[in-house]
């Protein structure tokens, strides 16, 4: 059984990998790129809850701005 924290981490990591936005997440979250990259790649097995909250908040902010702005996303 996975916890809510593990599920949230998986969702955030999947979104970051799918959209290739490590640098943007790091900038918005106020974290170093290496921190985000290590969490996403799995090299950092344990993650401080504060760090995960910052990353999740950054991803949510990026999702909101992506949905509110018109852009060409390329062919589907």
C-alpha positions as semicolon CSV with decimal commas, in nm:
position;residue;x (nm);y (nm);z (nm)
1;X;0,000;0,000;0,000
2;X;0,144;0,335;-0,103
3;X;0,110;0,642;0,111
4;X;-0,026;0,974;-0,006
5;X;0,326;1,118;-0,001
6;X;0,462;0,842;-0,225
7;X;0,169;0,880;-0,465
8;X;0,218;1,256;-0,480
9;X;0,589;1,212;-0,544
10;X;0,521;0,968;-0,828
11;X;0,270;1,205;-0,990
12;X;0,504;1,503;-0,965
13;X;0,802;1,307;-1,100
14;X;0,597;1,172;-1,389
15;X;0,475;1,520;-1,482
16;X;0,827;1,664;-1,468
17;X;0,968;1,384;-1,680
18;X;0,686;1,395;-1,933
19;X;0,709;1,770;-1,983
20;X;1,088;1,801;-1,942
21;X;1,066;2,098;-1,704
22;X;1,329;2,029;-1,436
23;X;1,490;2,371;-1,467
24;X;1,158;2,554;-1,460
25;X;1,042;2,360;-1,154
26;X;1,369;2,434;-0,978
27;X;1,338;2,805;-1,055
28;X;0,975;2,831;-0,943
29;X;1,031;2,620;-0,630
30;X;1,346;2,806;-0,532
31;X;1,552;2,488;-0,530
32;X;1,879;2,395;-0,694
33;X;1,852;2,210;-1,024
34;X;2,061;1,923;-0,883
35;X;1,808;1,871;-0,603
36;X;1,517;1,844;-0,845
37;X;1,718;1,624;-1,083
38;X;1,824;1,384;-0,808
39;X;1,466;1,346;-0,684
40;X;1,331;1,296;-1,037
41;X;1,601;1,048;-1,139
42;X;1,566;0,847;-0,819
43;X;1,923;0,901;-0,700
44;X;1,783;1,064;-0,387
45;X;1,564;0,796;-0,229
46;X;1,452;1,003;0,067
47;X;1,309;1,348;0,021
48;X;1,238;1,608;0,287
49;X;0,865;1,677;0,305
50;X;0,927;2,052;0,274
51;X;1,117;1,996;-0,050
52;X;0,839;1,779;-0,190
53;X;0,581;2,045;-0,098
54;X;0,786;2,312;-0,279
55;X;0,816;2,093;-0,588
56;X;0,446;2,007;-0,587
57;X;0,349;2,373;-0,548
58;X;0,579;2,466;-0,837
59;X;0,430;2,196;-1,060
60;X;0,077;2,311;-0,974
61;X;0,171;2,671;-1,053
62;X;0,322;2,568;-1,385
63;X;0,010;2,367;-1,470
64;X;-0,213;2,666;-1,394
65;X;-0,012;2,908;-1,606
66;X;0,009;2,653;-1,887
67;X;-0,370;2,613;-1,892
68;X;-0,443;2,985;-1,866
69;X;-0,209;3,091;-2,148
70;X;-0,269;3,020;-2,511
71;X;0,018;2,844;-2,675
72;X;0,080;2,612;-2,964
73;X;0,160;2,272;-2,821
74;X;0,244;2,116;-3,154
75;X;0,064;1,834;-3,330
76;X;-0,113;1,587;-3,106
